[in-house]
Amino acid sequence: GMIIVEGIPSETYDFIKQTVPAIVGIDISDPDVPVVLYDRVEAAKTAVKHLIDQGHERIAFIGGTGRAGNIRLEKRFRGYMAAMEEAGLAIDARFVLNAEWNVDSSYNLMRELLELEADERPTAVFAASDMLAISAMRAVSEAGLRIPEDIAFIGLDNIEVSQFTSPPLSTIHIPKLEMGAMAAKVLADQIKGENALPFRMYLPYKLIVRQSSAASKHSLIT
């Protein structure tokens, strides 16, 4: 048996399916095998909605492309876009930063974004991973700006270090441990001949609000 995580090349995955009797996926797109996942679109939407609820309107996105190679098809960007559209907020193309999941790129792109005039800069940032958020926060601090007073941040993953950044990073907790444990249980059951039919099991995520997105002067905007 084998547990497959999203992102494996299609030719490799096809070979595995032909040779391994029992397969369980974690966040993969295959209707033929059991899959354990969380809703990335809704998780990202929840993060952005939190920023909107704090009064922010100019919200930037930092992330990367998925296997399709198009950032607009990536699930976390789709959640960002959905939250903005539902709130009637325009997405400034300058605020969409494709860091390709690289922390150095996130830092450098954020530095470039800060070169905009103060009234044109975003007042908040949603980063599609905590690591991208942390490197971008460093760029903001080095520019002499305050978090969250000048620019608020929220990430996604709830990695352990996120609670120790300065200020602590708001994020979306993803149940990675539970996803791995459930995938292992489903795989063991499948090897024993149980769970013959494929299914998709969604595990819940949770908004974790910390100081990086605390209410600021932007929450007073009407």
C-alpha positions as CSV (number, residue, x, y, z in Angstrom):
1,G,0.0,0.0,0.0
2,M,1.0,3.6,-0.5
3,I,-0.2,7.1,0.5
4,I,0.2,9.6,-2.3
5,V,0.4,13.4,-1.6
6,E,-0.6,16.0,-4.1
7,G,2.0,17.1,-6.6
8,I,3.5,13.8,-7.8
9,P,4.1,13.8,-11.6
10,S,1.3,12.2,-13.6
11,E,3.5,9.6,-15.2
12,T,4.9,8.5,-11.9
13,Y,1.4,8.4,-10.4
14,D,0.2,6.3,-13.4
15,F,3.0,3.8,-12.8
16,I,2.2,3.5,-9.1
17,K,-1.5,2.9,-9.8
18,Q,-0.5,0.0,-12.1
19,T,1.8,-1.6,-9.6
20,V,0.6,-0.8,-6.1
21,P,-2.6,-2.7,-5.0
22,A,-3.8,-0.2,-2.3
23,I,-3.6,3.6,-2.7
24,V,-4.9,6.4,-0.6
25,G,-4.5,10.0,-1.6
26,I,-4.0,13.2,0.4
27,D,-5.5,16.1,-1.5
28,I,-5.1,14.5,-4.9
29,S,-7.6,14.6,-7.8
30,D,-8.4,11.0,-8.6
31,P,-12.0,9.7,-8.4
32,D,-10.7,6.1,-8.4
33,V,-9.1,6.1,-4.9
34,P,-10.0,7.2,-1.4
35,V,-8.8,10.8,-0.7
36,V,-8.3,12.6,2.6
37,L,-8.2,16.4,2.2
38,Y,-9.3,19.8,3.4
39,D,-11.1,22.5,1.3
40,R,-8.3,24.8,0.2
41,V,-10.6,27.2,-1.5
42,E,-12.8,27.7,1.5
43,A,-9.8,27.9,3.9
44,A,-8.3,30.7,1.8
45,K,-11.7,32.4,1.6
46,T,-12.0,32.3,5.4
47,A,-8.6,33.9,5.8
48,V,-9.4,36.8,3.4
49,K,-12.9,37.3,4.8
50,H,-11.2,37.8,8.2
51,L,-9.1,40.6,6.8
52,I,-12.2,42.1,5.1
53,D,-14.1,41.9,8.4
54,Q,-11.2,44.0,9.9
55,G,-12.1,46.8,7.5
56,H,-9.4,46.1,4.8
57,E,-10.2,46.6,1.2
58,R,-6.8,46.7,-0.5
59,I,-5.7,43.1,0.1
60,A,-2.7,41.5,-1.6
61,F,-2.1,37.8,-2.3
62,I,1.2,36.0,-2.1
63,G,1.3,32.4,-3.4
64,G,2.4,30.3,-6.3
65,T,1.1,28.2,-9.2
66,G,-0.2,24.7,-8.9
67,R,0.5,21.9,-11.4
68,A,-1.6,23.7,-14.0
69,G,1.1,26.5,-14.0
70,N,-1.6,29.2,-13.7
71,I,-1.9,31.1,-10.4
72,R,-5.5,31.9,-11.2
73,L,-6.4,28.2,-11.2
74,E,-4.6,27.5,-7.8
75,K,-7.1,26.7,-5.1
76,R,-5.9,29.2,-2.5
77,F,-5.9,32.0,-5.1
78,R,-9.5,31.0,-6.1
79,G,-10.5,31.4,-2.4
80,Y,-8.9,34.8,-2.2
81,M,-10.7,35.9,-5.4
82,A,-14.0,34.5,-4.3
83,A,-13.8,36.4,-0.9
84,M,-12.9,39.6,-2.7
85,E,-15.7,39.3,-5.3
86,E,-18.3,38.5,-2.7
87,A,-17.4,41.6,-0.8
88,G,-17.5,43.7,-3.9
89,L,-13.8,44.5,-3.8
90,A,-11.6,44.9,-6.8
91,I,-8.4,42.9,-7.2
92,D,-5.5,45.1,-8.1
93,A,-3.2,43.1,-10.5
94,R,-0.2,44.7,-8.7
95,F,-1.2,43.0,-5.5
96,V,-1.1,39.4,-6.9
97,L,2.4,38.2,-6.1
98,N,3.5,34.9,-7.7
99,A,6.3,33.9,-5.4
100,E,6.2,30.3,-6.7
101,W,6.3,29.1,-3.1
102,N,9.8,30.5,-2.6
103,V,10.4,32.5,0.6
104,D,13.2,34.6,-1.1
105,S,10.8,35.6,-3.9
106,S,8.1,36.5,-1.4
107,Y,10.5,38.8,0.5
108,N,11.7,40.5,-2.7
109,L,8.2,40.8,-4.3
110,M,7.0,42.4,-1.0
111,R,9.9,44.9,-1.1
112,E,8.9,45.9,-4.6
113,L,5.3,46.3,-3.6
114,L,6.2,48.6,-0.8
115,E,7.7,51.0,-3.3
116,L,4.2,52.1,-4.2
117,E,2.9,55.3,-2.6
118,A,1.4,54.9,0.8
119,D,-2.1,55.5,-0.5
120,E,-1.7,52.8,-3.2
121,R,-0.1,50.1,-1.1
122,P,-2.2,47.2,0.2
123,T,-3.3,47.5,3.9
124,A,-3.4,43.7,4.3
125,V,-1.8,40.6,2.8
126,F,-3.1,37.0,2.6
127,A,-0.2,34.6,2.1
128,A,-1.0,31.1,0.9
129,S,1.5,29.6,3.3
130,D,2.9,30.8,6.6
131,M,6.5,30.7,5.4
132,L,5.6,33.1,2.5
133,A,3.9,35.4,5.1
134,I,6.9,35.4,7.4
135,S,9.4,36.4,4.8
136,A,7.0,39.1,3.5
137,M,6.6,40.4,7.1
138,R,10.3,40.8,7.3
139,A,10.3,43.1,4.3
140,V,7.6,45.2,5.8
141,S,9.4,45.5,9.1
142,E,12.7,46.4,7.4
143,A,10.8,49.2,5.5
144,G,10.0,50.8,8.9
145,L,6.3,49.9,8.6
146,R,4.2,48.4,11.5
147,I,2.3,45.2,11.5
148,P,-0.8,45.3,11.7
149,E,-1.1,49.1,11.9
150,D,0.2,49.7,8.4
151,I,-0.1,46.3,6.8
152,A,-1.9,43.3,8.4
153,F,-1.0,39.7,7.6
154,I,-2.6,36.3,7.7
155,G,-1.1,33.0,6.5
156,L,-2.2,29.4,6.0
157,D,-0.8,26.2,7.6
158,N,-0.3,27.2,11.3
159,I,3.3,25.9,11.3
160,E,4.8,25.9,14.8
161,V,6.9,29.0,14.3
162,S,4.0,31.2,13.3
163,Q,3.1,31.8,16.9
164,F,6.6,33.1,17.6
165,T,6.9,35.7,14.8
166,S,6.9,39.4,15.7
167,P,4.0,40.0,15.9
168,P,2.5,36.4,16.1
169,L,1.0,35.5,12.8
170,S,-2.7,34.9,12.2
171,T,-3.3,31.8,10.1
172,I,-5.5,29.0,9.2
173,H,-4.9,25.8,11.1
174,I,-4.7,22.8,8.7
175,P,-5.2,19.4,10.4
176,K,-2.0,17.8,8.9
177,L,-1.5,15.3,11.7
178,E,-5.1,14.2,11.5
179,M,-5.0,13.9,7.7
180,G,-1.9,11.7,7.9
181,A,-3.4,9.5,10.6
182,M,-6.7,9.1,8.8
183,A,-5.0,8.3,5.5
184,A,-3.0,5.6,7.3
185,K,-6.1,4.1,8.8
186,V,-8.0,4.1,5.5
187,L,-4.9,2.5,3.8
188,A,-4.8,-0.2,6.4
189,D,-8.6,-0.9,6.0
190,Q,-8.1,-1.0,2.2
191,I,-5.3,-3.5,2.5
192,K,-7.7,-5.7,4.6
193,G,-10.3,-5.5,1.9
194,E,-12.5,-2.8,3.5
195,N,-13.5,0.6,2.0
196,A,-13.8,-1.0,-1.5
197,L,-15.5,2.2,-2.9
198,P,-13.5,5.4,-3.3
199,F,-14.6,8.4,-1.2
200,R,-13.4,11.9,-0.4
201,M,-13.1,12.8,3.3
202,Y,-12.9,16.5,4.1
203,L,-11.3,17.4,7.5
204,P,-12.1,20.7,9.1
205,Y,-9.7,23.7,9.2
206,K,-9.7,26.5,11.8
207,L,-9.1,30.3,11.8
208,I,-6.4,31.2,14.3
209,V,-6.4,35.0,15.0
210,R,-3.2,36.5,16.4
211,Q,-1.8,40.0,16.6
212,S,-0.6,40.2,12.9
213,S,-4.2,40.9,11.8
214,A,-5.6,42.6,14.9
215,A,-8.1,45.4,14.4
216,S,-6.2,48.6,13.4
217,K,-7.0,52.0,12.0
218,H,-8.4,50.2,8.8
219,S,-11.2,48.7,10.8
220,L,-12.5,52.3,11.2
221,I,-12.9,52.8,7.5
222,T,-16.5,53.2,6.4
